[in-house]
Amino acid sequence: MITVTADEAQQTARELDGAAAKGDWMGLLHGLTISLKDCIDMKGVRTTGASKILQANVAESDAYVTARLRRNGAVIVGKDNLHEWVFGPTSQSRHFGAVHNPWNPNCIAGGSSGGSAASVACGMCVGAIGSDTGGSIRIPAAFNGVAGLRPTVGRVSNRGSLHVSRAFDTLGPLARRVSDVARIFAAIAGHDEDDVMSVDRPVPSFLPQLGEGVEGLRIGFMRRWFFDGLHPEVEQAMHQSLQTFRELGVEVVELDLGDVEQSQALVAFGVVVADAFQIHAAQIAQRAADYGEDVLARLRLGEGVSGARYAEGMRWIEVWRHRLRRVFSTVDAIFSLDETPRKWDAFISKNADYYQR
């Protein structure tokens, strides 16, 4: 963690205990301890983004999510370490120290929400709020053995948080138990009229269904791309997971999602990196030395994305979303593997000359 808010957390806990003694219930998260990824504002507390540039940046108001947590009775215990500027898969912070994996301190915690997942895994809190643009909740959730949810963009307001790419950024919960993830999500989801990306649609009442089984659902999976070149243990775990679903009464069907491999070239290394560079361009021109080398290199990938390349990525996204709407008319879920870390490595190797420059 970068900042621990012990005094405020203890005061909140005392107030909640007092309310409980009177028979008052303060909301879905009454007394639940929560940590915030340090890219999310909490009034009177630093929001650093694990960066040197923002190390003295004190938030003047709560982020929308922070306010929703408070309103539902959460006890916020502090701000989690992360990968600098919310833009990397390891959470090895140059300025605030590396996040270690609680199960093996010699291993990374994943990123960019590494501190959020680690704080849950080692028992610092019951739940945490992370952010996800290209895997930043899902990767550390997997690495730390906890549950994590990347909501649909617009379901949870991003107002009061640092951005990578507005069209893909979303905040979401992590916890040891799926039921706690669901409860936190129910508390923070909803329309925010001051967030341009927020979607004005009712949040379904899903909490009463948590105890129901999955029998009768259909899950689709695609062998190509998602199962290509996997480590044998990872591949075995994937197949075991599918078999578990079958044993629970799920119908597992094979899908062809088309040119999904284009997502990395056109979206991750086109649209997203261009968006990220646009946010930081002026600051990089003035303070490039204050960025970690790995983050600066990733951001500068977006400098070379042409308008035509960006437009090509946007057109691919439109077709992809249309394709997915059809897929979800036949299946309830898609079983997949987050390809970001290993595909990123492959991309970096292929473009090694760029980094040497």
WOZI-V233434 format. One record per run of one state. SS is the DSSP state (alpha for helix, beta for strand, coil for the rest). FROM is the first residue (numbers start at 0). TO is the last residue. If there is no record, write none. Layout:
ss = [SS | SS]
from = [FROM | FROM]
to = [TO | TO]
//
This chain:
ss = [coil | beta | coil | alpha | coil | beta | coil | beta | coil | beta | coil | beta | coil | alpha | coil | beta | coil | alpha | coil | beta | coil | beta | coil | beta | coil | beta | coil | alpha | coil | beta | coil | alpha | coil | beta | coil | beta | coil | beta | coil | beta | coil | beta | coil | alpha | coil | alpha | coil | beta | coil | alpha | coil | beta | coil | alpha | coil | alpha | coil | alpha | coil | beta | coil | alpha | coil | alpha | coil]
from = [0 | 2 | 4 | 5 | 21 | 32 | 37 | 39 | 40 | 45 | 46 | 57 | 58 | 63 | 71 | 74 | 80 | 83 | 86 | 91 | 93 | 96 | 98 | 99 | 101 | 103 | 108 | 113 | 121 | 126 | 132 | 137 | 144 | 146 | 148 | 152 | 153 | 155 | 156 | 160 | 161 | 169 | 175 | 177 | 188 | 206 | 209 | 217 | 221 | 231 | 247 | 250 | 254 | 261 | 290 | 292 | 304 | 306 | 327 | 332 | 335 | 339 | 350 | 351 | 356]
to = [1 | 3 | 4 | 20 | 31 | 36 | 38 | 39 | 44 | 45 | 56 | 57 | 62 | 70 | 73 | 79 | 82 | 85 | 90 | 92 | 95 | 97 | 98 | 100 | 102 | 107 | 112 | 120 | 125 | 131 | 136 | 143 | 145 | 147 | 151 | 152 | 154 | 155 | 159 | 160 | 168 | 174 | 176 | 187 | 205 | 208 | 216 | 220 | 230 | 246 | 249 | 253 | 260 | 289 | 291 | 303 | 305 | 326 | 331 | 334 | 338 | 349 | 350 | 355 | 356]
//
